[in-house]
């Protein structure tokens, strides 16, 4: 029987539990945060953070930790949290024991698995196709009473060979050049407020890239299970949004992270021609010479806030609130 894309991309908790001692498998904890603070009505700031302390308190046995803001990101890109250059990416993964032949299974604690899908996308960008995401993430693993540990694994160094696949990553200039091209689809994975311009994050402009479809990546998650929706539901969501099979899709968000949840959902349905605008709104919003729209009619399938099994990431907090910031929604 022919495997579906879901069979090779999405790992169930039971499947992973049976393979924790498999030397061919490398489990990666990708937990992290986007902490947003509301500085004024409709205005936010955001801080990108790893979650090494969370990992130290308990993780899936055998899992290594990668910090999405440092270990797989380049420090000198000019736009925050851009994917690391090939040599740096290879050194970080190889030094932790991830080699060319390993099957990588990524997980996090985000309701839409956006940090895990970020690693999945980065691996595909560097030509490593043996990559999966744990369906339901750490929240489902915990709900099912599966084991956690504080033990830190030590794997021997391995050789990771980056083979850049340019089609998986777009620059802002490339996106600009294809605006208005009816053969391509541009998807904004942020929430409806940011898409419409009602909410502005950082110092950039408010709104979205003209022609982009607004599809918040939470729509791809089944609220009853906390995992990705079944393929037929995903296809229906994409069809309502105007994403037809065979049309190349470029997704963006704030920092190229939430966008990878959209790309992963599309990959589950067998959609090809997937591209991440890595600079996303962190870059586009700052480029005054590039066009912006605040027309909210392009938001698709945007439902009210829903409870997602296993918890959710809050929005912003008011200035002066205790805690110094909550876990934000987009990367």
ChimeraX attribute file (.defattr): number of C-alpha atoms within 10 A of each C-alpha:
attribute: neighborCount
match mode: 1-to-1
recipient: residues
	/A:1	3
	/A:2	5
	/A:3	7
	/A:4	12
	/A:5	15
	/A:6	17
	/A:7	12
	/A:8	14
	/A:9	21
	/A:10	21
	/A:11	21
	/A:12	18
	/A:13	18
	/A:14	11
	/A:15	11
	/A:16	17
	/A:17	15
	/A:18	9
	/A:19	13
	/A:20	16
	/A:21	12
	/A:22	11
	/A:23	10
	/A:24	13
	/A:25	20
	/A:26	24
	/A:27	25
	/A:28	23
	/A:29	28
	/A:30	27
	/A:31	27
	/A:32	25
	/A:33	23
	/A:34	20
	/A:35	24
	/A:36	26
	/A:37	24
	/A:38	22
	/A:39	16
	/A:40	12
	/A:41	10
	/A:42	14
	/A:43	18
	/A:44	20
	/A:45	18
	/A:46	21
	/A:47	15
	/A:48	19
	/A:49	16
	/A:50	20
	/A:51	18
	/A:52	15
	/A:53	9
	/A:54	12
	/A:55	23
	/A:56	13
	/A:57	11
	/A:58	14
	/A:59	22
	/A:60	23
	/A:61	18
	/A:62	22
	/A:63	25
	/A:64	22
	/A:65	22
	/A:66	23
	/A:67	17
	/A:68	25
	/A:69	21
	/A:70	17
	/A:71	19
	/A:72	25
	/A:73	19
	/A:74	19
	/A:75	16
	/A:76	11
	/A:77	13
	/A:78	10
	/A:79	16
	/A:80	19
	/A:81	24
	/A:82	23
	/A:83	27
	/A:84	20
	/A:85	17
	/A:86	17
	/A:87	11
	/A:88	16
	/A:89	22
	/A:90	22
	/A:91	20
	/A:92	18
	/A:93	20
	/A:94	19
	/A:95	16
	/A:96	19
	/A:97	20
	/A:98	26
	/A:99	21
	/A:100	18
	/A:101	14
	/A:102	19
	/A:103	19
	/A:104	22
	/A:105	23
	/A:106	30
	/A:107	30
	/A:108	26
	/A:109	23
	/A:110	24
	/A:111	26
	/A:112	29
	/A:113	31
	/A:114	30
	/A:115	29
	/A:116	29
	/A:117	28
	/A:118	27
	/A:119	26
	/A:120	25
	/A:121	28
	/A:122	24
	/A:123	22
	/A:124	19
	/A:125	22
	/A:126	20
	/A:127	17
	/A:128	23
	/A:129	18
	/A:130	17
	/A:131	24
	/A:132	25
	/A:133	27
	/A:134	25
	/A:135	24
	/A:136	29
	/A:137	26
	/A:138	24
	/A:139	19
	/A:140	20
	/A:141	22
	/A:142	16
	/A:143	11
	/A:144	11
	/A:145	8
	/A:146	14
	/A:147	12
	/A:148	16
	/A:149	14
	/A:150	14
	/A:151	16
	/A:152	15
	/A:153	13
	/A:154	11
	/A:155	15
	/A:156	11
	/A:157	15
	/A:158	18
	/A:159	15
	/A:160	23
	/A:161	18
	/A:162	20
	/A:163	13
	/A:164	17
	/A:165	14
	/A:166	11
	/A:167	12
	/A:168	20
	/A:169	22
	/A:170	18
	/A:171	15
	/A:172	16
	/A:173	11
	/A:174	11
	/A:175	15
	/A:176	14
	/A:177	10
	/A:178	13
	/A:179	16
	/A:180	13
	/A:181	10
	/A:182	9
	/A:183	10
	/A:184	16
	/A:185	22
	/A:186	25
	/A:187	28
	/A:188	29
	/A:189	31
	/A:190	24
	/A:191	19
	/A:192	22
	/A:193	15
	/A:194	24
	/A:195	29
	/A:196	20
	/A:197	19
	/A:198	15
	/A:199	19
	/A:200	22
	/A:201	22
	/A:202	17
	/A:203	12
	/A:204	15
	/A:205	18
	/A:206	24
	/A:207	23
	/A:208	29
	/A:209	25
	/A:210	17
	/A:211	18
	/A:212	21
	/A:213	23
	/A:214	28
	/A:215	26
	/A:216	25
	/A:217	26
	/A:218	25
	/A:219	20
	/A:220	26
	/A:221	23
	/A:222	20
	/A:223	17
	/A:224	11
	/A:225	14
	/A:226	24
	/A:227	24
	/A:228	24
	/A:229	20
	/A:230	15
	/A:231	18
	/A:232	10
	/A:233	15
	/A:234	20
	/A:235	22
	/A:236	12
	/A:237	18
	/A:238	21
	/A:239	12
	/A:240	12
	/A:241	18
	/A:242	13
	/A:243	21
	/A:244	15
	/A:245	16
	/A:246	12
	/A:247	16
	/A:248	16
	/A:249	22
	/A:250	26
	/A:251	29
	/A:252	30
	/A:253	30
	/A:254	25
	/A:255	21
	/A:256	28
	/A:257	30
	/A:258	28
	/A:259	32
	/A:260	33
	/A:261	28
	/A:262	31
	/A:263	27
	/A:264	26
	/A:265	24
	/A:266	23
	/A:267	16
	/A:268	23
	/A:269	19
	/A:270	16
	/A:271	20
	/A:272	15
	/A:273	17
	/A:274	21
	/A:275	22
	/A:276	29
	/A:277	29
	/A:278	28
	/A:279	26
	/A:280	27
	/A:281	29
	/A:282	23
	/A:283	18
	/A:284	24
	/A:285	24
	/A:286	14
	/A:287	14
	/A:288	10
	/A:289	8
	/A:290	13
	/A:291	14
	/A:292	18
	/A:293	15
	/A:294	16
	/A:295	14
	/A:296	18
	/A:297	10
	/A:298	20
	/A:299	22
	/A:300	19
	/A:301	15
	/A:302	14
	/A:303	10
	/A:304	7
	/A:305	8
	/A:306	10
	/A:307	13
	/A:308	18
	/A:309	18
	/A:310	21
	/A:311	12
	/A:312	18
	/A:313	18
	/A:314	13
	/A:315	17
	/A:316	20
	/A:317	20
	/A:318	15
	/A:319	12
	/A:320	11
	/A:321	11
	/A:322	9
	/A:323	7
	/A:324	12
	/A:325	22
	/A:326	21
	/A:327	22
	/A:328	21
	/A:329	25
	/A:330	25
	/A:331	28
